[in-house]
Amino acid sequence: MTRAALIIALAIGFVLGLLCALDPQLDLDLAAVSFDPARHLFVVNAQPWVQHTRTAARVLIALIVLPAFLAIVLKLIWPRRRMLIEARAALFLIATLALGRGFWTNWI
């Protein structure tokens, strides 16, 4: 992505975020377009491929973070043994996933 494209994408995101912050009802109105009140779910969530994609993403994330967890656990079991992944990289990966998915999404 070029610098100009990045600036344009950030500007569009900023303007849309500002519009939704100034008028919260706009966000709800846009979401209502794809919401089915009879079934109490978004129309796209009723599609089977969406559920499969969501499950596949969860499995992929678990597979990505698994080596970092294993490296730390093995280091705790055998402290003198050299780590397969650098400790800082393993901790960074685990902290990033924990903060991004857990803290920012669910608490803030």
All heavy atoms as an XYZ file, in Angstrom:
847
protein
N       0.851     -1.167      0.000
C       0.000      0.000      0.000
C       0.898      1.232      0.000
O       1.827      1.331      0.790
C      -0.908     -0.031      1.232
C      -1.811      1.166      1.343
S      -2.877      1.154      2.811
C      -4.220      0.191      2.226
N       0.580      2.142     -0.869
C       1.375      3.364     -0.940
C       0.990      4.303      0.197
O      -0.039      4.128      0.863
C       1.147      4.071     -2.288
O      -0.210      4.484     -2.364
C       1.493      3.158     -3.447
N       1.823      5.276      0.384
C       1.564      6.247      1.455
C       0.270      7.015      1.201
O      -0.507      7.268      2.123
C       2.741      7.202      1.585
C       2.548      8.216      2.690
C       3.744      9.058      2.856
N       4.769      8.217      3.470
C       5.921      8.672      3.924
N       6.204      9.944      3.817
N       6.782      7.867      4.476
N       0.016      7.362     -0.049
C      -1.204      8.107     -0.384
C      -2.453      7.265     -0.101
O      -3.438      7.779      0.451
C      -1.176      8.536     -1.845
N      -2.405      5.984     -0.468
C      -3.548      5.111     -0.211
C      -3.779      4.948      1.284
O      -4.928      4.905      1.744
C      -3.327      3.750     -0.875
N      -2.694      4.834      2.047
C      -2.824      4.728      3.503
C      -3.442      5.987      4.092
O      -4.339      5.911      4.942
C      -1.458      4.457      4.135
C      -1.430      4.368      5.645
C      -2.264      3.189      6.127
C      -0.006      4.244      6.149
N      -3.013      7.122      3.641
C      -3.570      8.394      4.145
C      -5.045      8.514      3.786
O      -5.868      8.933      4.608
C      -2.750      9.587      3.600
C      -1.365      9.588      4.243
C      -3.467     10.900      3.851
C      -0.409     10.588      3.661
N      -5.413      8.105      2.585
C      -6.822      8.154      2.176
C      -7.662      7.203      3.024
O      -8.745      7.569      3.506
C      -6.963      7.829      0.676
C      -6.382      8.960     -0.161
C      -8.422      7.577      0.299
C      -6.244      8.636     -1.630
N      -7.171      5.985      3.246
C      -7.910      5.016      4.060
C      -8.066      5.514      5.497
O      -9.148      5.388      6.090
C      -7.201      3.664      4.042
N      -7.007      6.071      6.058
C      -7.098      6.610      7.418
C      -8.050      7.801      7.485
O      -8.797      7.948      8.457
C      -5.713      7.001      7.921
C      -4.765      5.847      8.238
C      -3.376      6.375      8.573
C      -5.312      5.006      9.374
N      -8.037      8.643      6.475
C      -8.936      9.802      6.460
C     -10.394      9.360      6.382
O     -11.257      9.896      7.088
C      -8.596     10.715      5.288
N     -10.676      8.358      5.537
C     -12.049      7.846      5.426
C     -12.489      7.240      6.761
O     -13.606      7.487      7.235
C     -12.159      6.823      4.283
C     -12.016      7.530      2.941
C     -13.485      6.067      4.348
C     -11.894      6.584      1.767
N     -11.623      6.447      7.364
C     -11.954      5.851      8.666
C     -12.174      6.909      9.737
O     -13.085      6.793     10.560
N     -11.340      7.953      9.727
C     -11.489      9.022     10.713
C     -12.806      9.766     10.527
O     -13.520     10.025     11.501
C     -10.306      9.990     10.614
C     -10.398     11.134     11.569
C     -10.089     10.950     12.906
C     -10.798     12.383     11.143
C     -10.184     12.000     13.800
C     -10.898     13.437     12.024
C     -10.585     13.246     13.366
N     -13.146     10.086      9.294
C     -14.390     10.818      9.027
C     -15.603      9.978      9.414
O     -16.542     10.470     10.055
C     -14.457     11.253      7.542
C     -15.837     11.753      7.171
C     -13.417     12.319      7.260
N     -15.601      8.690      9.038
C     -16.732      7.828      9.405
C     -16.822      7.645     10.919
O     -17.918      7.649     11.484
C     -16.601      6.475      8.712
C     -16.838      6.481      7.210
C     -16.571      5.110      6.626
C     -18.233      6.966      6.884
N     -15.686      7.492     11.573
C     -15.684      7.386     13.038
C     -16.196      8.657     13.693
O     -16.953      8.607     14.670
N     -15.805      9.790     13.159
C     -16.268     11.072     13.695
C     -17.771     11.240     13.487
O     -18.478     11.688     14.399
C     -15.503     12.212     13.021
C     -15.735     13.602     13.570
C     -15.263     13.684     15.020
C     -14.985     14.624     12.729
N     -18.272     10.851     12.315
C     -19.718     10.937     12.061
C     -20.509     10.060     13.030
O     -21.538     10.483     13.571
C     -20.026     10.527     10.624
C     -19.715     11.542      9.540
C     -19.930     10.932      8.158
C     -20.568     12.783      9.710
N     -20.029      8.838     13.251
C     -20.737      7.938     14.174
C     -20.606      8.414     15.621
O     -21.505      8.167     16.433
C     -20.219      6.514     14.024
S     -20.749      5.745     12.478
N     -19.510      9.076     15.943
C     -19.354      9.609     17.304
C     -20.273     10.809     17.523
O     -20.825     10.979     18.610
C     -17.902     10.005     17.556
N     -20.428     11.632     16.506
C     -21.288     12.805     16.643
C     -22.772     12.440     16.621
O     -23.581     13.106     17.260
C     -20.979     13.808     15.525
C     -19.604     14.459     15.594
C     -19.373     15.333     14.360
C     -19.460     15.279     16.864
N     -23.115     11.398     15.865
C     -24.508     10.965     15.768
C     -24.584      9.448     15.959
O     -24.545      8.694     14.988
C     -25.089     11.358     14.406
C     -26.563     11.015     14.286
O     -27.205     10.755     15.329
O     -27.075     11.009     13.148
N     -24.679      8.980     17.219
C     -24.705      7.531     17.465
C     -25.887      6.827     16.798
O     -25.809      5.652     16.479
C     -24.805      7.429     18.982
C     -24.311      8.727     19.496
C     -24.654      9.736     18.454
N     -26.968      7.521     16.561
C     -28.127      6.911     15.910
C     -27.795      6.508     14.472
O     -28.347      5.542     13.953
C     -29.321      7.876     15.936
C     -30.613      7.265     15.466
C     -31.049      6.076     16.326
O     -30.907      6.091     17.538
N     -31.566      5.047     15.665
N     -26.855      7.217     13.836
C     -26.448      6.877     12.480
C     -25.853      5.469     12.436
O     -26.156      4.687     11.531
C     -25.431      7.892     11.964
C     -24.820      7.608     10.602
C     -25.879      7.691      9.518
C     -23.681      8.569     10.330
N     -25.044      5.138     13.412
C     -24.457      3.802     13.489
C     -25.544      2.745     13.640
O     -25.524      1.710     12.981
C     -23.481      3.741     14.655
C     -22.787      2.401     14.768
O     -22.567      1.765     13.721
O     -22.473      1.989     15.890
N     -26.526      3.012     14.488
C     -27.632      2.061     14.692
C     -28.494      1.934     13.440
O     -28.954      0.839     13.103
C     -28.477      2.502     15.879
C     -27.758      2.502     17.230
C     -28.654      3.096     18.302
C     -27.318      1.107     17.592
N     -28.711      3.047     12.738
C     -29.502      3.008     11.506
C     -28.793      2.204     10.416
O     -29.430      1.440      9.693
C     -29.786      4.426     10.998
C     -30.712      5.194     11.919
O     -31.425      4.540     12.717
O     -30.712      6.437     11.857
N     -27.491      2.360     10.316
C     -26.736      1.596      9.318
C     -26.732      0.111      9.658
O     -26.833     -0.730      8.758
C     -25.302      2.125      9.223
C     -25.137      3.502      8.594
C     -23.696      3.953      8.690
C     -25.605      3.496      7.158
N     -26.633     -0.232     10.923
C     -26.648     -1.635     11.326
C     -28.034     -2.245     11.134
O     -28.163     -3.433     10.839
C     -26.215     -1.770     12.781
N     -29.089     -1.461     11.275
C     -30.456     -1.972     11.140
C     -30.764     -2.424      9.720
O     -31.669     -3.235      9.513
C     -31.457     -0.904     11.576
N     -30.007     -1.931      8.751
C     -30.245     -2.319      7.360
C     -30.038     -3.819      7.176
O     -30.778     -4.471      6.436
C     -29.312     -1.522      6.419
C     -29.396     -2.038      4.999
C     -29.651     -0.051      6.473
N     -29.069     -4.389      7.856
C     -28.782     -5.814      7.675
C     -29.232     -6.669      8.858
O     -28.841     -7.830      8.964
C     -27.282     -6.008      7.443
O     -26.569     -5.567      8.569
N     -30.050     -6.128      9.756
C     -30.513     -6.862     10.932
C     -31.921     -7.382     10.711
O     -32.788     -6.674     10.204
C     -30.474     -5.962     12.168
C     -30.774     -6.665     13.445
C     -29.854     -7.520     14.015
C     -31.991     -6.494     14.079
C     -30.123     -8.181     15.198
C     -32.282     -7.145     15.263
C     -31.334     -7.994     15.820
N     -32.146     -8.636     11.097
C     -33.468     -9.249     10.993
C     -34.090     -9.290     12.390
O     -33.724    -10.133     13.203
C     -33.351    -10.655     10.415
C     -34.706    -11.311     10.213
O     -35.735    -10.622     10.347
O     -34.724    -12.518      9.910
N     -35.039     -8.399     12.704
C     -35.604     -8.363     14.056
C     -36.427     -9.607     14.399
O     -36.566     -9.952     15.567
C     -36.466     -7.109     14.073
C     -36.624     -6.677     12.682
C     -35.565     -7.338     11.862
N     -36.964    -10.288     13.400
C     -37.767    -11.480     13.676
C     -36.902    -12.603     14.250
O     -37.330    -13.327     15.144
C     -38.453    -11.950     12.395
N     -35.672    -12.746     13.733
C     -34.783    -13.804     14.220
C     -33.741    -13.290     15.202
O     -32.954    -14.065     15.736
C     -34.078    -14.471     13.038
C     -35.060    -15.226     12.162
C     -34.361    -16.085     11.157
N     -33.592    -15.274     10.204
C     -32.870    -15.792      9.215
N     -32.805    -17.076      9.058
N     -32.237    -15.011      8.386
N     -33.696    -11.991     15.427
C     -32.750    -11.356     16.346
C     -31.294    -11.660     15.991
O     -30.486    -11.995     16.853
C     -33.022    -11.755     17.798
C     -34.335    -11.271     18.297
N     -34.604     -9.944     18.511
C     -35.478    -11.939     18.587
C     -35.842     -9.809     18.930
N     -36.402    -11.014     18.977
N     -30.961    -11.564     14.706
C     -29.579    -11.729     14.278
C     -29.361    -11.014     12.953
O     -30.309    -10.691     12.239
C     -29.187    -13.204     14.159
C     -29.768    -13.993     13.004
C     -28.633    -14.753     12.341
C     -30.756    -15.001     13.527
N     -28.095    -10.741     12.671
C     -27.754    -10.114     11.412
C     -27.891    -11.143     10.297
O     -27.604    -12.317     10.472
C     -26.337     -9.543     11.457
C     -26.248     -8.313     12.293
C     -25.881     -8.379     13.627
C     -26.541     -7.075     11.752
C     -25.817     -7.249     14.397
C     -26.477     -5.934     12.514
C     -26.116     -6.015     13.846
N     -28.329    -10.700      9.137
C     -28.620    -11.589      8.022
C     -27.395    -12.407      7.631
O     -27.493    -13.601      7.368
C     -29.141    -10.774      6.813
C     -29.372    -11.654      5.614
C     -30.408    -10.030      7.198
N     -26.232    -11.793      7.621
C     -25.026    -12.513      7.207
C     -24.670    -13.628      8.196
O     -24.084    -14.638      7.807
C     -23.851    -11.535      7.000
C     -23.321    -11.040      8.323
C     -22.757    -12.176      6.179
N     -25.036    -13.497      9.457
C     -24.719    -14.528     10.447
C     -25.535    -15.800     10.243
O     -25.201    -16.840     10.795
C     -24.930    -14.010     11.863
C     -23.846    -13.048     12.276
O     -22.784    -13.015     11.672
N     -24.116    -12.269     13.292
N     -26.594    -15.734      9.475
C     -27.398    -16.926      9.214
C     -26.770    -17.807      8.139
O     -27.195    -18.937      7.948
C     -28.807    -16.513      8.794
N     -25.774    -17.287      7.449
C     -25.114    -18.048      6.399
C     -24.149    -19.064      7.007
O     -23.359    -18.720      7.884
C     -24.341    -17.113      5.461
C     -25.175    -16.000      4.872
C     -26.301    -16.533      4.010
O     -26.140    -17.505      3.299
N     -27.445    -15.889      4.080
N     -24.175    -20.317      6.552
C     -23.278    -21.332      7.120
C     -21.804    -21.031      6.893
O     -20.967    -21.313      7.745
C     -23.669    -22.618      6.379
C     -24.987    -22.360      5.767
C     -25.116    -20.885      5.595
N     -21.465    -20.405      5.767
C     -20.057    -20.139      5.495
C     -19.485    -19.134      6.492
O     -18.281    -19.163      6.771
C     -19.847    -19.665      4.059
C     -20.459    -18.332      3.739
C     -21.712    -18.103      3.269
C     -19.843    -17.060      3.883
N     -21.925    -16.763      3.109
C     -20.791    -16.096      3.477
C     -18.602    -16.626      4.309
C     -20.517    -14.742      3.495
C     -18.332    -15.271      4.318
C     -19.284    -14.346      3.915
N     -20.331    -18.265      7.028
C     -19.852    -17.302      8.024
C     -19.451    -18.035      9.302
O     -18.405    -17.741      9.889
C     -20.928    -16.229      8.312
C     -20.518    -15.332      9.452
C     -21.211    -15.414      7.066
N     -20.263    -18.981      9.711
C     -19.941    -19.755     10.911
C     -18.665    -20.568     10.702
O     -17.829    -20.657     11.599
C     -21.111    -20.671     11.281
C     -22.396    -19.935     11.564
C     -22.269    -18.946     12.710
O     -21.553    -19.179     13.657
N     -22.964    -17.828     12.602
N     -18.509    -21.155      9.524
C     -17.306    -21.943      9.238
C     -16.065    -21.053      9.201
O     -15.000    -21.441      9.702
C     -17.453    -22.697      7.914
C     -18.534    -23.724      7.919
N     -18.613    -24.722      8.869
C     -19.591    -23.907      7.102
C     -19.665    -25.477      8.628
N     -20.288    -24.998      7.564
N     -16.201    -19.877      8.627
C     -15.075    -18.943      8.571
C     -14.691    -18.485      9.972
O     -13.497    -18.389     10.298
C     -15.438    -17.728      7.695
O     -15.845    -18.192      6.410
C     -14.274    -16.784      7.555
N     -15.669    -18.208     10.812
C     -15.394    -17.793     12.182
C     -14.675    -18.898     12.958
O     -13.710    -18.649     13.683
C     -16.701    -17.403     12.876
C     -16.510    -16.836     14.265
C     -17.811    -16.346     14.838
N     -18.235    -15.165     14.095
C     -19.485    -14.884     13.809
N     -20.452    -15.684     14.181
N     -19.790    -13.796     13.138
N     -15.127    -20.137     12.788
C     -14.477    -21.271     13.451
C     -13.057    -21.458     12.937
O     -12.131    -21.690     13.716
C     -15.295    -22.551     13.226
O     -16.618    -22.340     13.722
C     -14.667    -23.737     13.923
N     -12.875    -21.349     11.627
C     -11.542    -21.498     11.044
C     -10.600    -20.408     11.546
O      -9.415    -20.674     11.805
C     -11.631    -21.464      9.525
N     -11.090    -19.186     11.708
C     -10.250    -18.102     12.217
C      -9.822    -18.370     13.655
O      -8.665    -18.112     14.032
C     -11.001    -16.774     12.121
N     -10.726    -18.890     14.473
C     -10.378    -19.212     15.859
C      -9.312    -20.305     15.919
O      -8.372    -20.229     16.712
C     -11.616    -19.638     16.631
C     -12.538    -18.498     16.924
C     -13.735    -18.968     17.730
N     -14.640    -17.855     17.938
C     -15.947    -17.953     17.954
N     -16.522    -19.117     17.801
N     -16.701    -16.895     18.143
N      -9.458    -21.312     15.080
C      -8.472    -22.396     15.048
C      -7.130    -21.876     14.556
O      -6.075    -22.207     15.115
C      -8.980    -23.558     14.163
C      -7.884    -24.569     13.894
C     -10.177    -24.220     14.806
N      -7.144    -21.033     13.542
C      -5.905    -20.472     13.009
C      -5.178    -19.625     14.048
O      -3.954    -19.732     14.202
C      -6.210    -19.642     11.759
C      -5.011    -19.031     11.058
C      -4.106    -20.137     10.526
C      -5.463    -18.132      9.932
N      -5.908    -18.823     14.786
C      -5.287    -18.009     15.831
C      -4.697    -18.897     16.915
O      -3.589    -18.641     17.412
C      -6.308    -17.010     16.411
C      -6.618    -15.938     15.369
C      -5.789    -16.367     17.687
C      -7.765    -15.040     15.725
N      -5.408    -19.947     17.281
C      -4.880    -20.878     18.285
C      -3.606    -21.549     17.779
O      -2.637    -21.716     18.541
C      -5.931    -21.927     18.637
N      -3.563    -21.920     16.514
C      -2.370    -22.548     15.954
C      -1.194    -21.578     15.868
O      -0.038    -21.973     16.004
C      -2.674    -23.127     14.575
C      -3.575    -24.359     14.559
C      -3.902    -24.753     13.122
C      -2.935    -25.500     15.308
N      -1.490    -20.306     15.652
C      -0.419    -19.303     15.579
C       0.189    -19.060     16.952
O       1.399    -18.928     17.103
C      -0.950    -17.993     14.971
C      -1.223    -18.193     13.472
C       0.016    -16.839     15.184
C      -1.936    -17.040     12.823
N      -0.627    -19.015     17.987
C      -0.131    -18.687     19.321
C       0.384    -19.917     20.073
O       1.126    -19.784     21.044
C      -1.211    -17.928     20.127
C      -2.258    -18.849     20.669
C      -0.583    -17.112     21.236
N       0.037    -21.107     19.616
C       0.450    -22.328     20.299
C       1.962    -22.467     20.444
O       2.444    -22.799     21.539
C      -0.147    -23.548     19.597
C       0.137    -24.891     20.237
C      -0.525    -24.964     21.616
C      -0.376    -26.017     19.353
N       2.770    -22.213     19.415
C       4.223    -22.311     19.606
C       4.765    -21.350     20.664
O       5.698    -21.687     21.394
C       4.796    -21.985     18.232
C       3.709    -22.283     17.279
C       2.434    -21.993     18.015
N       4.172    -20.176     20.774
C       4.629    -19.223     21.791
C       4.332    -19.757     23.189
O       5.185    -19.687     24.088
C       3.958    -17.868     21.580
N       3.131    -20.295     23.382
C       2.802    -20.885     24.682
C       3.699    -22.077     24.993
O       4.197    -22.215     26.110
C       1.332    -21.335     24.717
C       0.372    -20.259     25.111
C      -0.566    -19.799     24.201
C       0.393    -19.709     26.373
C      -1.457    -18.807     24.558
C      -0.499    -18.719     26.738
C      -1.427    -18.264     25.824
N       3.912    -22.938     24.000
C       4.756    -24.105     24.223
C       6.194    -23.699     24.552
O       6.828    -24.318     25.404
C       4.733    -25.009     22.997
C       3.454    -25.799     22.783
C       3.523    -26.591     21.488
C       3.177    -26.714     23.950
N       6.689    -22.678     23.888
C       8.054    -22.219     24.167
C       8.188    -21.749     25.612
O       9.175    -22.064     26.294
C       8.440    -21.101     23.203
N       7.207    -21.019     26.106
C       7.271    -20.526     27.484
C       7.103    -21.662     28.477
O       7.819    -21.744     29.484
C       6.222    -19.417     27.693
C       6.633    -18.189     26.883
C       6.075    -19.067     29.168
C       5.631    -17.089     26.885
N       6.177    -22.576     28.212
C       5.975    -23.719     29.113
C       7.224    -24.592     29.166
O       7.661    -25.001     30.247
C       4.728    -24.535     28.679
C       4.670    -25.866     29.393
C       3.464    -23.730     28.934
N       7.820    -24.871     28.008
C       9.039    -25.684     27.990
C      10.194    -24.981     28.706
O      11.013    -25.630     29.353
C       9.423    -26.025     26.554
C       8.498    -27.010     25.855
C       8.906    -27.181     24.394
C       8.478    -28.336     26.574
N      10.240    -23.665     28.611
C      11.282    -22.907     29.320
C      11.069    -22.992     30.833
O      12.028    -23.051     31.607
C      11.289    -21.451     28.853
C      12.405    -20.622     29.434
C      13.750    -21.134     28.980
C      14.850    -20.214     29.468
N      16.169    -20.697     29.082
N       9.821    -22.997     31.269
C       9.543    -23.124     32.694
C       9.873    -24.526     33.202
O      10.312    -24.697     34.341
C       8.077    -22.791     32.983
C       7.687    -21.326     32.789
C       6.182    -21.156     32.949
C       8.432    -20.440     33.762
N       9.659    -25.533     32.359
C       9.969    -26.908     32.760
C      11.473    -27.150     32.751
O      12.031    -27.721     33.686
C       9.245    -27.907     31.827
C       7.739    -27.802     32.036
C       9.721    -29.334     32.088
C       6.924    -28.598     31.030
N      12.148    -26.740     31.676
C      13.601    -26.888     31.549
C      14.232    -25.512     31.404
O      14.495    -25.037     30.298
C      13.937    -27.733     30.314
C      13.473    -29.142     30.417
C      13.905    -30.073     31.298
C      12.494    -29.776     29.611
N      13.251    -31.259     31.098
C      12.376    -31.107     30.057
C      11.702    -29.364     28.549
C      11.504    -32.011     29.488
C      10.838    -30.269     27.987
C      10.741    -31.565     28.449
N      14.537    -24.840     32.527
C      15.036    -23.458     32.463
C      16.401    -23.319     31.782
O      16.719    -22.269     31.239
C      15.115    -23.021     33.922
C      14.749    -24.178     34.743
C      14.340    -25.297     33.883
N      17.229    -24.349     31.799
C      18.562    -24.234     31.193
C      18.545    -24.434     29.682
O      19.500    -24.114     29.002
C      19.509    -25.248     31.826
C      19.751    -24.982     33.292
C      20.739    -25.989     33.842
N      20.747    -25.956     35.273
C      21.598    -25.236     35.984
N      22.496    -24.507     35.384
N      21.541    -25.261     37.296
N      17.463    -24.964     29.179
C      17.375    -25.242     27.747
C      17.101    -23.953     26.972
O      16.353    -23.081     27.422
C      16.257    -26.248     27.498
C      16.200    -26.710     26.089
C      15.203    -27.790     25.934
N      15.149    -28.152     24.522
C      14.598    -29.224     24.070
N      14.015    -30.057     24.902
N      14.586    -29.485     22.796
N      17.670    -23.849     25.782
C      17.484    -22.673     24.929
C      16.058    -22.667     24.374
O      15.530    -23.708     23.975
C      18.489    -22.736     23.791
C      18.507    -21.520     22.938
C      19.699    -21.590     21.990
N      19.586    -20.540     21.024
C      19.204    -20.715     19.763
N      18.943    -21.918     19.327
N      19.114    -19.699     18.949
N      15.430    -21.497     24.324
C      14.059    -21.394     23.803
C      14.055    -21.496     22.287
O      14.975    -21.019     21.618
C      13.423    -20.067     24.229
C      13.055    -20.020     25.686
S      12.173    -18.526     26.121
C      10.599    -18.813     25.365
N      13.016    -22.111     21.751
C      12.878    -22.247     20.314
C      12.475    -20.918     19.666
O      12.819    -20.644     18.522
C      11.835    -23.316     19.988
C      12.158    -24.711     20.525
C      10.992    -25.645     20.282
C      13.422    -25.244     19.881
N      11.738    -20.131     20.406
C      11.322    -18.798     19.968
C      11.901    -17.811     20.974
O      11.930    -18.080     22.173
C       9.784    -18.669     19.948
C       9.170    -19.693     19.028
C       9.353    -17.275     19.539
C       7.665    -19.746     19.092
N      12.340    -16.670     20.504
C      12.861    -15.668     21.428
C      11.788    -15.309     22.451
O      10.608    -15.152     22.112
C      13.288    -14.433     20.642
C      14.006    -13.421     21.486
C      14.457    -12.229     20.676
O      14.496    -12.313     19.436
O      14.762    -11.205     21.305
N      12.180    -15.194     23.700
C      11.226    -14.964     24.799
C      10.429    -13.688     24.579
O       9.213    -13.657     24.814
C      11.961    -14.922     26.133
N      11.101    -12.636     24.142
C      10.390    -11.373     23.919
C       9.325    -11.515     22.843
O       8.230    -10.967     22.956
C      11.373    -10.277     23.524
C      12.251     -9.854     24.663
C      13.266     -8.823     24.311
N      13.074     -8.186     23.024
C      13.920     -7.321     22.506
N      15.005     -6.992     23.159
N      13.693     -6.774     21.341
N       9.636    -12.261     21.784
C       8.672    -12.450     20.695
C       7.478    -13.278     21.173
O       6.325    -12.967     20.844
C       9.343    -13.128     19.507
N       7.735    -14.320     21.951
C       6.641    -15.159     22.456
C       5.738    -14.363     23.389
O       4.505    -14.421     23.281
C       7.205    -16.378     23.170
N       6.333    -13.627     24.305
C       5.528    -12.822     25.229
C       4.773    -11.716     24.505
O       3.633    -11.404     24.851
C       6.420    -12.243     26.322
C       6.955    -13.260     27.317
C       7.951    -12.604     28.261
C       5.833    -13.907     28.090
N       5.411    -11.129     23.498
C       4.735    -10.084     22.722
C       3.509    -10.649     22.004
O       2.439    -10.032     22.007
C       5.707     -9.463     21.712
C       5.077     -8.434     20.826
C       4.777     -7.174     21.306
C       4.762     -8.737     19.514
C       4.186     -6.219     20.505
C       4.161     -7.799     18.702
C       3.884     -6.532     19.189
N       3.650    -11.818     21.393
C       2.528    -12.432     20.684
C       1.382    -12.751     21.637
O       0.213    -12.434     21.362
C       2.981    -13.696     19.960
C       1.913    -14.456     19.192
C       1.316    -13.599     18.099
C       2.495    -15.718     18.609
N       1.697    -13.339     22.767
C       0.662    -13.694     23.736
C      -0.005    -12.439     24.300
O      -1.231    -12.359     24.403
C       1.256    -14.557     24.861
C       1.683    -15.914     24.286
C       0.261    -14.742     25.992
C       2.518    -16.746     25.227
N       0.792    -11.440     24.648
C       0.236    -10.197     25.209
C      -0.621     -9.469     24.186
O      -1.684     -8.936     24.521
C       1.366     -9.296     25.703
N      -0.181     -9.449     22.937
C      -0.948     -8.777     21.891
C      -2.316     -9.433     21.701
O      -3.340     -8.755     21.631
C      -0.175     -8.800     20.567
O       1.073     -8.156     20.758
C      -0.937     -8.094     19.476
N      -2.327    -10.748     21.644
C      -3.602    -11.437     21.481
C      -4.486    -11.290     22.713
O      -5.700    -11.106     22.609
C      -3.369    -12.914     21.168
C      -2.869    -13.187     19.754
C      -2.481    -14.639     19.593
C      -3.923    -12.805     18.742
N      -3.899    -11.353     23.894
C      -4.688    -11.229     25.118
C      -5.270     -9.820     25.250
O      -6.452     -9.653     25.565
C      -3.830    -11.571     26.335
N      -4.453     -8.805     24.999
C      -4.941     -7.429     25.128
C      -5.918     -7.071     24.017
O      -6.949     -6.461     24.258
C      -3.769     -6.444     25.127
C      -2.922     -6.430     26.385
C      -1.744     -5.495     26.208
C      -3.737     -6.016     27.589
N      -5.590     -7.463     22.799
C      -6.441     -7.101     21.664
C      -7.791     -7.764     21.706
O      -8.825     -7.132     21.541
N      -7.817     -9.056     21.945
C      -9.073     -9.786     21.920
C      -9.802     -9.696     23.254
O     -11.017     -9.627     23.300
C      -8.821    -11.231     21.567
C      -8.292    -11.373     20.161
C      -8.262    -12.786     19.782
N      -9.618    -13.281     19.797
C     -10.013    -14.355     19.183
N      -9.158    -15.064     18.528
N     -11.249    -14.760     19.249
N      -9.084     -9.747     24.330
C      -9.733     -9.783     25.632
C     -10.002     -8.409     26.207
O     -11.138     -8.037     26.471
N      -8.967     -7.647     26.386
C      -9.080     -6.383     27.103
C      -9.804     -5.318     26.288
O     -10.841     -4.803     26.692
C      -7.690     -5.894     27.518
C      -7.718     -4.623     28.300
C      -8.190     -4.617     29.594
C      -7.289     -3.439     27.747
C      -8.222     -3.443     30.331
C      -7.319     -2.276     28.469
C      -7.795     -2.275     29.752
N      -9.275     -4.980     25.106
C      -9.841     -3.876     24.331
C     -11.255     -4.191     23.826
O     -12.117     -3.332     23.818
C      -8.949     -3.523     23.150
C      -7.644     -2.929     23.566
C      -6.425     -3.490     23.429
C      -7.434     -1.685     24.220
N      -5.465     -2.678     23.947
C      -6.048     -1.552     24.451
C      -8.261     -0.661     24.650
C      -5.495     -0.454     25.068
C      -7.703      0.433     25.265
C      -6.344      0.538     25.475
N     -11.471     -5.408     23.404
C     -12.763     -5.750     22.807
C     -13.864     -5.900     23.851
O     -14.977     -5.423     23.661
C     -12.641     -7.066     22.021
O     -11.617     -6.904     21.051
C     -13.927     -7.402     21.325
N     -13.571     -6.549     24.965
C     -14.625     -6.888     25.914
C     -14.738     -5.920     27.084
O     -15.807     -5.825     27.684
C     -14.397     -8.307     26.439
C     -14.516     -9.332     25.330
O     -15.367     -9.208     24.475
N     -13.651    -10.324     25.350
N     -13.675     -5.249     27.457
C     -13.760     -4.389     28.639
C     -13.908     -2.920     28.302
O     -14.525     -2.177     29.035
C     -12.534     -4.566     29.511
C     -12.478     -5.910     30.196
C     -13.458     -6.865     30.199
C     -11.408     -6.435     30.958
N     -13.038     -7.956     30.915
C     -11.792     -7.718     31.397
C     -10.167     -5.954     31.300
C     -10.973     -8.507     32.169
C      -9.355     -6.756     32.065
C      -9.755     -8.007     32.502
N     -13.322     -2.487     27.234
C     -13.366     -1.064     26.884
C     -14.317     -0.874     25.753
O     -15.333     -0.417     25.740
C     -11.973     -0.534     26.493
C     -11.075     -0.597     27.693
C     -12.072      0.863     25.960
C      -9.710     -0.061     27.486
